[in-house]
């Protein structure tokens, strides 16, 4: 009976240590993350996060799009409410502002270059290793979640985005 109690204590400790290790991993989501439209480089800088756009599936304007930019011009921050920022390239923009680690999530504001709006947001990494960015107005129930996988998974979208950059290929 005493041996069983000792084994149970060891098993409980190992399980809790595993949960703690996972929690630490989710606190540092640093790395390259991609979805079917874009790739981000996320880094922890001091007590906050940075998410820089490093690649886009469609990095330049096409003839089918209505834009003031010539065909082939790299995408710009056209919808930014600050007119002085509308000519800056989307590549290189930091999408995050004021993020802090709070109650198991990164919380702050998220910029959406497609709309030019800032949203309240939180970022988590799931147990399956998927980064989830949830942007919302007022309450997380009224929002949208974008999911990103590690770029190292080298999906076809990731390979296509990397091909148009100076990033290391898959």
C-alpha positions as CSV (number, residue, x, y, z in Angstrom):
1,X,0.0,0.0,0.0
2,X,2.8,2.3,0.9
3,X,4.6,1.6,-2.5
4,X,1.3,2.4,-4.3
5,X,1.1,5.7,-2.5
6,X,4.7,6.5,-3.4
7,X,4.1,5.6,-7.1
8,X,0.9,7.7,-7.1
9,X,2.8,10.7,-5.7
10,X,5.5,10.4,-8.3
11,X,2.9,10.0,-11.1
12,X,1.1,13.1,-9.8
13,X,4.3,15.1,-9.7
14,X,5.3,14.1,-13.2
15,X,1.8,15.0,-14.6
16,X,1.9,18.4,-12.8
17,X,5.5,19.0,-14.0
18,X,4.3,18.3,-17.6
19,X,1.4,20.8,-17.2
20,X,3.8,23.4,-15.9
21,X,6.2,22.8,-18.8
22,X,3.4,23.2,-21.3
23,X,2.3,26.4,-19.6
24,X,5.8,27.8,-19.9
25,X,5.9,26.9,-23.6
26,X,2.6,28.7,-24.3
27,X,3.9,31.8,-22.5
28,X,6.7,32.1,-25.1
29,X,5.2,31.7,-28.6
30,X,8.3,32.9,-30.3
31,X,9.0,31.6,-33.8
32,X,7.6,31.6,-37.4
33,X,3.9,31.0,-37.6
34,X,1.8,30.6,-40.8
35,X,-1.7,30.3,-42.1
36,X,-3.0,30.1,-45.6
37,X,-2.6,33.9,-46.1
38,X,0.5,35.1,-44.2
39,X,3.5,34.2,-42.1
40,X,4.4,36.0,-38.9
41,X,7.5,36.2,-36.8
42,X,6.5,36.3,-33.1
43,X,8.9,37.3,-30.5
44,X,8.8,38.2,-26.8
45,X,10.4,41.6,-26.3
46,X,10.8,42.4,-22.6
47,X,7.3,42.0,-21.1
48,X,5.4,42.2,-24.4
49,X,4.9,40.5,-27.7
50,X,5.8,41.5,-31.3
51,X,4.2,39.9,-34.4
52,X,5.9,41.0,-37.6
53,X,4.5,40.1,-41.0
54,X,7.4,38.4,-42.8
55,X,5.6,36.8,-45.8
56,X,2.3,37.0,-47.6
57,X,0.7,34.5,-50.0
58,X,-0.1,37.4,-52.3
59,X,2.6,39.9,-51.6
60,X,1.9,42.2,-54.6
61,X,-1.2,43.8,-56.2
62,X,-2.7,42.1,-59.2
63,X,-4.6,43.5,-62.2
64,X,-7.9,42.1,-60.7
65,X,-7.7,44.3,-57.7
66,X,-8.9,47.9,-57.3
67,X,-6.0,49.8,-56.0
68,X,-4.2,53.1,-56.5
69,X,-0.9,51.2,-56.7
70,X,0.5,49.8,-60.0
71,X,0.2,46.1,-60.6
72,X,3.2,44.3,-59.0
73,X,3.6,46.8,-56.2
74,X,4.2,45.2,-52.9
75,X,1.1,45.4,-50.6
76,X,0.6,48.5,-48.7
77,X,-1.2,49.4,-45.5
78,X,-3.9,51.1,-47.6
79,X,-6.7,51.0,-45.0
80,X,-4.7,52.5,-42.1
81,X,-6.7,55.4,-40.5
82,X,-3.4,57.4,-40.3
83,X,-3.0,58.6,-43.9
84,X,0.8,59.0,-43.3
85,X,1.1,55.2,-42.9
86,X,-0.9,54.1,-45.9
87,X,2.1,53.8,-48.2
88,X,4.1,51.6,-45.8
89,X,4.5,48.0,-46.9
90,X,2.5,45.4,-45.0
91,X,5.6,43.3,-44.8
92,X,7.4,44.3,-41.7
93,X,4.4,45.7,-39.8
94,X,4.2,44.8,-36.2
95,X,0.5,43.8,-35.6
96,X,0.6,43.9,-31.8
97,X,0.4,46.6,-29.2
98,X,0.4,46.6,-25.5
99,X,0.4,42.8,-25.0
100,X,0.9,41.4,-21.5
101,X,0.8,37.9,-20.1
102,X,-2.4,37.7,-18.0
103,X,-4.2,34.6,-16.6
104,X,-2.6,32.1,-19.1
105,X,-3.0,34.3,-22.2
106,X,-1.3,37.1,-23.9
107,X,-3.7,40.1,-24.0
108,X,-3.4,43.4,-25.8
109,X,-4.4,45.0,-29.1
110,X,-4.2,43.5,-32.6
111,X,-4.0,45.4,-35.9
112,X,-5.7,44.1,-39.0
113,X,-4.2,45.6,-42.1
114,X,-7.1,44.4,-44.2
115,X,-9.5,46.6,-42.3
116,X,-7.1,49.2,-40.8
117,X,-8.7,48.5,-37.4
118,X,-7.2,47.8,-34.0
119,X,-9.1,45.1,-31.9
120,X,-8.8,43.9,-28.4
121,X,-7.2,40.5,-28.6
122,X,-5.7,37.5,-26.9
123,X,-3.2,35.0,-28.1
124,X,-2.8,31.4,-26.9
125,X,-1.0,28.3,-28.1
126,X,-3.1,25.1,-28.0
127,X,-1.9,21.8,-26.7
128,X,-1.6,20.7,-30.3
129,X,0.8,23.6,-31.0
130,X,-1.6,25.9,-32.9
131,X,-1.3,29.6,-32.3
132,X,-4.7,31.3,-31.9
133,X,-5.1,35.0,-32.2
134,X,-8.6,36.1,-31.2
135,X,-9.5,39.7,-32.1
136,X,-12.8,41.2,-30.8
137,X,-14.8,44.3,-30.0
138,X,-16.0,44.5,-26.4
139,X,-16.1,40.8,-25.5
140,X,-14.3,37.8,-26.9
141,X,-17.7,36.3,-27.9
142,X,-18.0,39.0,-30.6
143,X,-14.8,38.2,-32.4
144,X,-12.9,36.1,-34.9
145,X,-10.0,33.7,-34.4
146,X,-7.1,33.3,-36.8
147,X,-5.1,30.1,-36.4
148,X,-1.4,29.7,-37.3
149,X,0.7,26.6,-37.4
150,X,4.5,26.6,-36.9
151,X,6.1,27.4,-40.3
152,X,8.3,24.4,-39.8
153,X,5.4,22.2,-40.7
154,X,6.1,23.3,-44.3
155,X,2.6,23.1,-45.8
156,X,2.2,24.0,-49.5
157,X,1.1,27.6,-48.4
158,X,4.2,27.9,-46.3
159,X,6.5,26.8,-49.1
160,X,4.9,29.2,-51.5
161,X,5.3,32.2,-49.1
162,X,8.9,31.3,-48.2
163,X,9.8,31.1,-51.9
164,X,9.0,34.8,-52.3
165,X,11.3,35.9,-49.3
166,X,14.8,35.7,-48.1
167,X,13.7,33.3,-45.3
168,X,15.2,29.8,-45.1
169,X,13.2,27.3,-47.2
170,X,11.5,24.2,-46.0
